Amino acid sequence: MDRLLVLVRHGQSEWNLKNLFTGWKDPGLTEQGIAEAHKAGEQLKDLKLTFDLAFTSVLSRAQKTLDIILGELGQTGLETFKDQALNERDYGDLTGMNKDEAREQFGEEQVHIWRRSFDVPPPGGESLKMTAERVLPYYKAEILPKVLAGKRTIVAAHGNSLRSLIMELEGLSPEEILKRELGTGTPIIYRLDENGGVISVQDLAD
Ligand SMILES: O=C(O)[C@@H](CO)OP(=O)(O)O
């Protein structure tokens, strides 16, 4: 049985381009982000992959990326579950702030801790650990059982919601996951065993 799970971060958003902390805000994709989503769809098509189910967040940059990918695959209208559990990490008070200006105001090290430490949340927001505490229960209850039942599944979500999932899938330590950066619009293809363990992983960025 093919237990296929593809994860893809949304294409570049307007706020990625402006270098703003985005979190739960809902900017659209840039031209480049749209092109990245088309490329992701083409890459999956070249590999002759199709899907039975899709999951995404309630944020439009992830939904639009998914729509474009499904369009490339000739699968527009595929059954799709949208859930806030897959949203980007909430950046709290940093939301909307320019990342360079935040470094000037709070210092490079503090901003790095807020962005890439495992369990230090930004003021009023979520740490990666807190993000994992909502992503992983959703994954285990809603996504994994479908993959294990042979439903070929694609998940279009966000840098930090996917990092918390990758940490679990690949058994990475907090130190290892913090170094893992996900490219916008880049699919990562997992094949799982009957217990949900990873048999193979192919990052199309490589
Ligand atoms: O701004 C955000 O919401 C995220 C993803 O773009 O940024 P960071 O890389 O700082 O986690």
The ligand as an SDF file (V2000), in Angstrom:
LIG
                    3D

 11 10  0  0  0  0  0  0  0  0999 V2000
    6.7110   35.4650    9.6740 O   0  0  0  0  0  0  0  0  0  0  0  0
    6.3270   34.2810    9.8720 C   0  0  0  0  0  0  0  0  0  0  0  0
    5.1660   33.9980   10.2070 O   0  0  0  0  0  0  0  0  0  0  0  0
    7.3220   33.1480    9.7330 C   0  0  0  0  0  0  0  0  0  0  0  0
    7.2780   32.4740    8.4030 C   0  0  0  0  0  0  0  0  0  0  0  0
    7.4770   33.3310    7.3330 O   0  0  0  0  0  0  0  0  0  0  0  0
    8.6000   33.6820    9.9250 O   0  0  0  0  0  0  0  0  0  0  0  0
    9.8430   32.9840   10.6650 P   0  0  0  0  0  0  0  0  0  0  0  0
   10.7480   32.5160    9.5740 O   0  0  0  0  0  0  0  0  0  0  0  0
   10.4280   34.1010   11.4690 O   0  0  0  0  0  0  0  0  0  0  0  0
    9.3460   31.8830   11.5510 O   0  0  0  0  0  0  0  0  0  0  0  0
  1  2  2  0
  2  3  1  0
  2  4  1  0
  4  5  1  0
  4  7  1  0
  5  6  1  0
  7  8  1  0
  8  9  2  0
  8 10  1  0
  8 11  1  0
M  END
$$$$
